[in-house]
Amino acid sequence: MKLKKITIEVGGMHCQSCVNLLTKAIEKDSGVKYCNVNLATEKATIEFDESTNEDNLVKIILNRGFTAKIADDKIDGNYETEKKKKEMQMVRNRFLFSLIFAIPAFFIGMVFMWAGIDVPFRNYILFALATPVQFIVGRHIYKSAFGALKNKSANMDTLISIGTSTAYFFSVYSIFFIPFGDQYFEASTVLITFVMLGRYLEAIAKGRTNEAVKKL
């Protein structure tokens, strides 16, 4: 039985848990004989027989919350370089957007409180600052966590989404239903911002890896 081999570009992986999740999902297909998912290059190399097909393998990856596209061997290294640059810019923009809200949230929620400075409507201001970060920046985290959940698994984004959501929604309940209750808006906002910083540094590292591979 003749085997076919393809390489699929995978987007949205952030940790080794994502690699393990995707590898197990692909290997469940009876037609797959070999699968290697590389976090650094963001590619999955798969060998399979005629009992499956390329479209089915791409669909498996998409159903787990990742992006997938069959790699074109005719594309030169410049394409990969441009792709990494766009990814880096996208992650950087998410980080900067989150940082714009996280800095005032940190000062109002923590620094001013330590200094004994009273800010009028403090909790409502923090609510306004935390909400865009939680649902605009954080939606990518939720998407990844949901993809893992559909596969009856968990990843780093699962922990982040649970932690930040608990802090955010408890704070919402507290300011509207508990007089003088505590809130943790700044905690969820700062945490998501640090995650975005980590992913920006990760994107830079992947870009350098791509450049090294290109030179080789």
C-alpha positions as CSV (number, residue, x, y, z in Angstrom):
1,M,0.0,0.0,0.0
2,K,1.5,3.3,-1.2
3,L,1.7,6.0,1.4
4,K,1.3,9.7,0.7
5,K,3.1,12.5,2.6
6,I,1.9,16.1,3.2
7,T,3.0,19.0,5.2
8,I,0.3,21.2,6.8
9,E,0.9,24.7,8.2
10,V,-0.7,25.0,11.6
11,G,-1.5,28.2,13.4
12,G,-2.5,28.8,17.0
13,M,-0.2,26.5,18.8
14,H,1.3,28.0,22.0
15,C,2.8,25.1,24.0
16,Q,3.7,21.4,24.1
17,S,0.2,20.6,25.2
18,C,-1.1,21.9,21.9
19,V,1.4,19.7,20.1
20,N,0.3,16.6,22.0
21,L,-3.4,17.4,21.6
22,L,-3.0,17.8,17.8
23,T,-0.8,14.8,17.4
24,K,-3.2,12.5,19.2
25,A,-6.2,13.9,17.2
26,I,-4.4,13.3,13.9
27,E,-3.2,9.8,14.9
28,K,-6.8,8.8,15.7
29,D,-7.5,8.7,12.0
30,S,-7.0,5.0,10.9
31,G,-5.3,6.1,7.7
32,V,-2.5,8.0,9.4
33,K,0.7,6.0,9.7
34,Y,3.0,8.8,10.8
35,C,2.6,12.2,12.3
36,N,5.1,14.8,13.5
37,V,3.9,18.2,14.8
38,N,6.6,20.8,15.2
39,L,5.9,23.8,17.5
40,A,8.9,25.9,16.3
41,T,8.1,25.6,12.6
42,E,4.3,25.4,13.1
43,K,4.0,22.5,10.7
44,A,2.6,19.0,10.8
45,T,4.2,16.3,8.6
46,I,1.8,13.4,8.0
47,E,2.1,10.1,6.1
48,F,-1.2,8.4,5.3
49,D,-2.8,5.8,3.0
50,E,-5.8,6.0,0.7
51,S,-8.3,5.3,3.5
52,T,-8.1,9.0,4.3
53,N,-7.4,12.2,2.4
54,E,-5.8,15.6,2.7
55,D,-9.1,17.4,3.3
56,N,-10.0,15.1,6.2
57,L,-6.6,15.8,7.9
58,V,-7.0,19.6,7.5
59,K,-10.6,19.3,8.9
60,I,-9.2,17.4,12.0
61,I,-6.9,20.3,12.8
62,L,-9.5,22.9,12.2
63,N,-12.0,21.1,14.5
64,R,-9.4,21.4,17.3
65,G,-9.4,25.2,17.1
66,F,-6.2,25.7,15.1
67,T,-5.8,27.1,11.6
68,A,-4.6,24.7,8.9
69,K,-3.3,25.1,5.3
70,I,-1.5,22.6,3.1
71,A,2.0,23.8,2.6
72,D,3.1,24.6,-0.9
73,D,6.6,23.2,-1.6
74,K,7.1,25.6,-4.5
75,I,6.9,28.7,-2.2
76,D,10.4,30.1,-1.4
77,G,11.7,31.1,2.0
78,N,10.6,34.7,1.6
79,Y,7.0,33.6,2.0
80,E,7.8,32.0,5.4
81,T,9.7,35.2,6.5
82,E,6.8,37.4,5.6
83,K,4.4,35.1,7.3
84,K,6.4,35.2,10.5
85,K,6.6,39.0,10.3
86,K,2.8,39.3,10.0
87,E,2.3,36.9,12.9
88,M,4.8,38.9,15.0
89,Q,3.0,42.2,14.2
90,M,-0.4,40.7,15.0
91,V,0.7,39.4,18.4
92,R,2.5,42.7,19.1
93,N,-0.6,44.7,18.3
94,R,-2.6,42.5,20.7
95,F,0.0,43.0,23.4
96,L,0.1,46.8,22.9
97,F,-3.7,46.9,22.9
98,S,-3.8,45.0,26.2
99,L,-1.0,47.0,27.7
100,I,-2.9,50.3,27.1
101,F,-5.7,49.1,29.4
102,A,-3.5,47.1,31.8
103,I,-1.3,50.0,32.9
104,P,-4.1,52.3,34.2
105,A,-5.9,49.2,35.7
106,F,-2.7,48.3,37.6
107,F,-2.2,51.8,39.0
108,I,-5.9,52.4,39.9
109,G,-6.5,48.9,41.2
110,M,-3.2,48.4,43.1
111,V,-0.7,51.3,43.3
112,F,-3.3,54.0,44.2
113,M,-4.9,51.6,46.7
114,W,-1.5,51.0,48.4
115,A,-0.8,54.8,48.4
116,G,-4.2,55.5,50.0
117,I,-5.4,57.5,47.0
118,D,-9.2,57.3,46.5
119,V,-10.4,57.3,42.9
120,P,-14.1,58.1,42.3
121,F,-16.0,55.3,40.7
122,R,-12.9,53.2,41.0
123,N,-14.6,49.8,40.5
124,Y,-16.6,50.9,37.5
125,I,-13.5,52.4,35.8
126,L,-11.7,49.1,36.3
127,F,-14.7,47.2,34.9
128,A,-14.5,49.4,31.8
129,L,-10.7,48.8,31.5
130,A,-10.9,45.1,32.0
131,T,-13.7,44.3,29.6
132,P,-12.0,45.0,26.3
133,V,-9.0,43.0,27.3
134,Q,-11.1,40.1,28.6
135,F,-13.2,39.7,25.4
136,I,-11.2,41.3,22.6
137,V,-7.7,40.1,23.4
138,G,-8.9,37.1,25.4
139,R,-11.2,35.7,22.7
140,H,-8.2,34.0,21.1
141,I,-7.5,32.3,24.4
142,Y,-11.1,31.2,24.8
143,K,-11.1,29.8,21.2
144,S,-8.0,27.7,21.9
145,A,-9.4,26.5,25.2
146,F,-12.7,25.5,23.6
147,G,-10.9,23.6,20.9
148,A,-9.1,21.6,23.6
149,L,-12.4,21.0,25.4
150,K,-14.0,19.6,22.3
151,N,-11.2,17.0,22.2
152,K,-11.8,16.2,25.9
153,S,-8.4,17.7,26.8
154,A,-6.9,20.8,28.3
155,N,-4.0,23.1,27.4
156,M,-2.3,26.3,28.8
157,D,-5.1,28.4,27.4
158,T,-7.6,26.4,29.4
159,L,-5.9,27.4,32.7
160,I,-5.6,31.0,31.6
161,S,-9.3,31.2,30.6
162,I,-10.5,29.7,33.8
163,G,-8.3,31.9,36.0
164,T,-9.0,35.2,34.3
165,S,-12.8,34.4,33.8
166,T,-13.1,33.6,37.5
167,A,-11.5,36.8,38.5
168,Y,-13.5,38.9,35.9
169,F,-16.9,37.5,36.5
170,F,-16.6,37.4,40.2
171,S,-15.6,41.1,40.1
172,V,-18.6,41.9,37.9
173,Y,-20.9,40.1,40.4
174,S,-19.2,41.8,43.3
175,I,-19.5,45.4,42.1
176,F,-23.2,45.1,41.1
177,F,-24.5,42.8,43.8
178,I,-22.2,43.0,46.8
179,P,-22.0,46.4,48.4
180,F,-18.3,47.3,49.2
181,G,-17.3,43.9,47.8
182,D,-13.8,43.1,46.5
183,Q,-12.9,43.1,42.9
184,Y,-10.0,41.6,40.9
185,F,-10.3,43.3,37.5
186,E,-6.7,44.4,37.5
187,A,-5.5,40.8,38.1
188,S,-7.2,39.4,35.0
189,T,-6.2,42.3,32.9
190,V,-2.5,42.2,33.9
191,L,-2.4,38.4,33.6
192,I,-3.7,38.4,30.0
193,T,-1.2,41.2,29.2
194,F,1.7,39.1,30.5
195,V,0.4,36.2,28.4
196,M,0.4,38.4,25.3
197,L,3.9,39.6,26.1
198,G,5.1,36.0,26.3
199,R,3.5,35.2,23.0
200,Y,5.1,38.2,21.4
201,L,8.5,37.0,22.6
202,E,7.6,33.5,21.4
203,A,6.8,34.9,17.9
204,I,10.2,36.7,17.8
205,A,11.9,33.4,18.7
206,K,10.0,31.5,16.0
207,G,11.0,34.2,13.5
208,R,14.6,33.8,14.4
209,T,14.3,30.0,14.1
210,N,12.8,30.4,10.7
211,E,15.7,32.6,9.6
212,A,18.2,30.0,10.9
213,V,16.4,27.2,9.0
214,K,16.3,29.4,5.8
215,K,20.1,30.0,6.0
216,L,20.7,26.2,6.4
